[in-house]
Amino acid sequence: MGGSTRAAGPAMARQAVLAHTRNPGARGRRLAEENGVDAVFTGIVEELGEVVALEELPDAARLTVRGPLVTAGAGAGDSIAVNGVCLTVTGASDGTFSADVMGETLSRSSLGALGAGSAVNLERPLRLDGRLGGHIVQGHVDGTGTILERRPGEHWDVMRIAVPPPLARYVVQKGSIAVDGVSLTVSALGRVSSPGEPGWIEVSLIPETLARTTLGRKQPGEPVNLEVDMIAKYVERLLGGGTQS
C-alpha cells in the first residue's frame, strides 16, 4: 500500500499540470491551484491586441481587450498575459475577452493607464509541448520603469529604461528581463549612483520586435512593466538576503 501511495502523488500532480496546460479552463485552474501550479509564459508576444474598454471599479478595474488569436478557444478561468501581466479571463466572445484587474496589480503595473484604443502585447500560457523561445516569465510584474531614450539604428533600436532601485539589483548584463511582457536581453546597464536614484538598462529591439509588439511605438517618458528573472529572486531568498513576504 505504501508503494501505491508514493506512486499516486507524482502521477496526480502530473495530471493536474497536463489538465491546466492543455485545457486551462476553470477546472484546470482549480486543479492547478490545488497542486501549486501556475501559468507561465515565455515573453514571446503572440498578438498585438487593442483595448476595447477599461471600466473602473472599487479598488479594481475591468479590462476588455480585442485579440482574436489568443481569444480563440478561451473561456472563463483561462490565463492571458496583457503587457506582461497574467490576467484571468472572466468572459470571452467575438474575438474579445474581459478580465478583472485587482488594485495590487494596478499599483504595480501600467495597466491602469490604458484606455480604449491602446495597443497591448498578448500571450497565452506555455504548453508543456511548446517551445521555450524566450525565458520563463510568470506574469507577476515587479514594478514599472520609464523609457529614458531610444536610439534608432540601421538594424535595430536601442532603448534605455530607468529601473527602480529595488529591482536594479536583480538585473545583470546579458541577463533576461521582461519589458511589457517581451523577453529581452540586457545589453548594457548603469549602476545606481546614490540611494534612491534609479539605475538604467538598455535593450536592443530587432525589426521583428518593433513591428509585432508595443515597444515599436513606445516613446521616452512612457512607462513599461518590468518583470526581472525569477531565478535571481529565488537565489537571494535562499542566501538569506530577501525580505519576508
N, C-alpha and C positions, 0 to 999 in steps of 0.2 A: 504493500500500500504506500509505503514511504516513497518508493521509486516512482510510482504513478503520480503522486502529488508533486514531486520535483519536476517531472516532465511536463505537467499541465501548466505550470506557471509561465515558462517561456513561450509555450505554444499559444496560450491565451493572449499574451502580450503581443506576439507577432500577428495574430488575427486581428487584434484591435488596431494595430498600425496599418495593416492592409485595408481594413474597413474604412479607416479615416482617410487614407490616401487615394484609394480607388473609387470610393463612393462617399465623399466627405459631406454628407447631409447631416441632419440633426442627430440621427442615430450614430453616425460615425463620430461626430463631435462629442457626443456623450461618452462613447467608449474611449475616445482619446483623452478626455478629461479624467476619467476614472483610472486610466493607466499612465497618466503623466506625460502623454504625447501631445505635442502642439504642432501647428502648421509651421513649415519652414519654407523659405524662398531662396532664390539664387541671385537675385539682383539683375536678372536679365528681363527687361521690360518686354511684355508680350504685345501690348496695345497702348496707343495714346488715346485715352478717353477724354470725355468732356463732362464737366459738372452741369447737371440739369437744375439742381436747386440745393441750397443749404438752409435748412429750417432750424432756427434757434429754439432750443428747449431749455427748461430749468436745469442748469448745470450740465447741459449736453447739447447735442445738435444732431439733426437727421440729414444725412448726405445722400443725394440721389445722383447717380453717375451713368452716363451712356457709354457702354462698351460692349458691342455685340459679340466679340470674340470671347472675352472672359465670362460673359453672362450666359453663353450657350451652355445649357445643362445645369446652370447654377440654381440653387434653391436655398431656402431659409436654413441657416446654420453653417453654410459654406464659408470659407475664408477667401478674401481677395485683398491684396496689398494695394493701397492707394497712396502714391507718393512715398512708398516705403513703410506705411502704417498698415498693419494687419487689422482688417475690419471684418466683422461677422455680418454676412448678408441677412437682412430681415425680410427681403422680398425681391423678386426679380421677374420682369416681364418685358416683352417687346424690345429687347436689347438694352434695357436699363436695370440697375439694381439699386437698392437702398440699404443703408447701414447706419446704425446709431453710433455716434462718437461721444464717448464719455468726457467729463470735464478734465480728468487727468490727462487724457490724450490730447485734448485741445490745448492744455497748458504746455505740453512738452513738444508739440509739433506745430506746423504751419497750416494745418487743415482748416482752422478757424478763419483764416484769411481768404479762403476760396470763395468764389461766387459763381453764379450762373455764367457759363461760357468758359470757365477756367479749364485749361488742359491739365490732365493728370496722368501719371505713369501707373499702369495697371499690370499686375502679375498674379497668376494663380499659384497655389502651393505646389511645391515639388512633389512629383510622384516617385514612388520607390523605384520604378523602372525608367525614370528620366535621367537626363544628363545634368551634372552639376557644372554648368557653364561659367558661373561667376564664383561666388563664395557663399557659405551658409549665412543667410540673413533671417533673423527671427521676426522681423516686422515690428519690433519693440523699439521705437525711436528713442534715442538717449537725450536728444535735445536738438536745437536748431543752430545753424550757422548763418553767416551773412556773406554774400558774394562781394568780395572787395574789388576784383578786377577780372577781366578776361582779355587774353591776348590772342588774336586770330593768327594762325599760321598757315603755311601752304597746304599741309596735310592734316592738321588738327588744331584745335583751340586749347589754350591753357587757361584754366580757371583757378583763381586764388580765392580761398574761402576762410573767413575768420572762424576759429573753433573755440568754444568756451573753455576756460581753464580746467574745469573738472573732466573734460573729455580729451584734452590735448595729451594727457599722459598715456592714453591708450593707443595713440597713433604713431606709427613708425614709417620711415621711408621704405617704399616698395611693399608696404603692407596694404591690406584691403580696407575699404570703408564704403558704406552705402550712402549715397547722396540722393535724396528724393527717391530712394528705392533702387538706384542704379549702382551696380557693383563696379567700383573703380579702384585703381591702384594709385597710391600716394606717390607722386613723382618728386615732390620736394616739400619741406616743412620748415617753419620757423619756430624756435623755442619761445616760450612765454618770457618776456623781458623782465616783467616785475609782477608781483602778486596782484591779481585782479585784472590784469591785462590779457586779452585773448591771444592765443597763438594763431598760426595760419597754416594751411596746407595748400598744395597745388595738385590738381589732377589734369590729365590730358584727355581731351574728348575727340575721338575719331569721328569722321563724317557719318558713320552709321549711328553713333550715339547722338550726334547733333540732329540728325533727321528723324530718329524714332523715339526720342524722349523729350521731356520738357526742358532739359538742360540746354538744348539748342536755342531756346527762347529766353532763358533767364539772363537778367542784366544786373550789373553792380547795384548793391543796395537791397536786393531781394533776398528773402530768407529761403533756406533749404533745410530739409530734415536730414539729420545725421544719425547713423547707427554704426558704432565702432565694432570692431571684430570682437565677438563674444569670448573668444579664447583668452584675450588679454584680461578681460574682467574675471574669468574663472581663475587664471593664474594668480592675479592679485589677491583674490579671496583666499586661495589655498596657501599663499605665503603670509597671510595674516594682515595684509595691508588694506583690505576692503572694508568699507563701512557696513555696519549691521543694518539690514533692511527690516 
